[in-house]
Amino acid sequence: MEQNKSLKDIILRPLMTEKVVSGEKLNKYTFLVRQDANKIMLKQAIKEIYGVVPAKINLIAVKPKKVNRRGGEGVKGSKMKKAIVTLKEGQSLNKAK
């Protein structure tokens, strides 16, 4: 039971930008995921939450932005990880879930 709860917590939220929305026409969906997530865990989470098996998954580590402040350099934001999930032709994710 604990395994299922952690699978649902892997995907933090879907990302909605102009570039992401244009990729949905090509069956590519982008999510913000936990730092410790890997492709196997993400594939199981997509299968459990949305009921489809992804054809391909790409993970991208996004570094925080550096900013200059009065006392020196600082960091704005935190480390993130994005996942681009590609589905087979004819499949789509039900956004209502």
ChimeraX attribute file (.defattr): number of C-alpha atoms within 10 A of each C-alpha:
attribute: neighborCount
match mode: 1-to-1
recipient: residues
	/A:1	5
	/A:2	6
	/A:3	7
	/A:4	11
	/A:5	10
	/A:6	12
	/A:7	19
	/A:8	16
	/A:9	13
	/A:10	21
	/A:11	20
	/A:12	12
	/A:13	13
	/A:14	15
	/A:15	16
	/A:16	12
	/A:17	10
	/A:18	8
	/A:19	10
	/A:20	16
	/A:21	14
	/A:22	13
	/A:23	15
	/A:24	16
	/A:25	10
	/A:26	12
	/A:27	18
	/A:28	21
	/A:29	22
	/A:30	23
	/A:31	19
	/A:32	18
	/A:33	22
	/A:34	18
	/A:35	13
	/A:36	8
	/A:37	17
	/A:38	16
	/A:39	14
	/A:40	9
	/A:41	16
	/A:42	22
	/A:43	18
	/A:44	18
	/A:45	22
	/A:46	19
	/A:47	14
	/A:48	14
	/A:49	14
	/A:50	14
	/A:51	13
	/A:52	18
	/A:53	17
	/A:54	19
	/A:55	12
	/A:56	13
	/A:57	18
	/A:58	12
	/A:59	18
	/A:60	12
	/A:61	12
	/A:62	12
	/A:63	13
	/A:64	12
	/A:65	11
	/A:66	11
	/A:67	10
	/A:68	10
	/A:69	9
	/A:70	6
	/A:71	6
	/A:72	7
	/A:73	10
	/A:74	12
	/A:75	12
	/A:76	12
	/A:77	10
	/A:78	9
	/A:79	12
	/A:80	14
	/A:81	17
	/A:82	22
	/A:83	24
	/A:84	18
	/A:85	22
	/A:86	21
	/A:87	20
	/A:88	14
	/A:89	9
	/A:90	6
	/A:91	12
	/A:92	18
	/A:93	16
	/A:94	10
	/A:95	7
	/A:96	5
	/A:97	6
